[in-house]
Amino acid sequence: MHFTFRQLHIFESVARNLSYTRAAEELFLSQPAVSMQIKQLEDHIGLELFEQIGKKVFLTEAGKELYHYSQKMFRELNEAKDILWEIKGGNQGTLTIAVATTATYFALHLLGCFRERFPRVNISLDVANRESLLKRLDENTVDMVIMGKPPDSEEVIAEPFMENPLVVVAPTHHPLAKRKKIPLELLLKETFILRERGSGTRSAMELFFSKLNTTIPSSIEISNNEAIKQAVQAGFGLGIVSQHTLEKELTLKRLLILDVDSFPIMRYWYIVHRENKRFTALQQAFKDLVIQESKELINGTTFQINPELG
């Protein structure tokens, strides 16, 4: 069984995109050239790797297996390339990071600081929901993940690096805006704008209310933090969001944080990676920056919360 690295590279692109056309565009090849290379690869292996049903392309069982091992091989080759660059003294490499949507408010700042220190680093950033983050960790297609609740798995290492307070927000004209120590009973009469089920924020809310032997009040479900804040501003209800997402709204007095008993719900941000992940020096430097310096960096520049709002 003989096939070339080029054929495997083309196969990986088609398998990832599930499209000959998108793979051709990605590799700057013609579609017939991609199809020819895949046909030659299938002839060498003696198995079909793709099947077309209607207009859609699917991996066969053999294709799924080859895709799994080709991803593993390309990851290791990229790791070897980065390590060789470091040995050569180039101080250059690739950082592949995935972050929860809520974490983008400070993750971009941390990545910017890291890029200032290591201007030759290549950064790949994926902003995703919790389900996608867990999938990327499971498939080992990312160096590190920044997320709220880490997975319960012995195969990953999760280190907390910063508090993540969840607060109740309201429009500035809300009747409870000027109240102090608002009892929870009053909140149960309100409508809440919630994240989708399965998100870290939603899970924390459900756990919080379950410990009080009550359920979440009537609600509207939205799967986007920005849309939730806009809905709260428009008077649709109250929101429970990470305080790290509120800098602009608090500064412009579009929203305020209600002073509610038992709030904030205190959670933490974690940096997560596979247990046996072999870091390059650059990747380790980013992890060290997140753990050791994130609090100072963020408090010093990004989250100047209005002291009148608590």
Secondary structure, DSSP 8 states (H G I E B T S, - for coil): ----HHHHHHHHHHHHHT-HHHHHHHHT--HHHHHHHHHHHHHHHTS--EEEETTEEEE-HHHHHHHHHHHHHHHHHHHHHHHHHHHHT----EEEEEEEGGGHHHHHHHHHHHHHH-TT-EEEEEEE-HHHHHHHHHHT--SEEEESS--S-TTEEEEEEEEEEEEEEEETT-TTTT-SSB-HHHHTTS-EEE--TTSHHHHHHHHHHHHTT----SEEE-S-HHHHHHHHHTTS-EEEEEGGG-HHHHHTTSEEE--BTT-SEEEEEEEEEETT----HHHHHHHHHHHHHHHHHHHHHT----GGG-
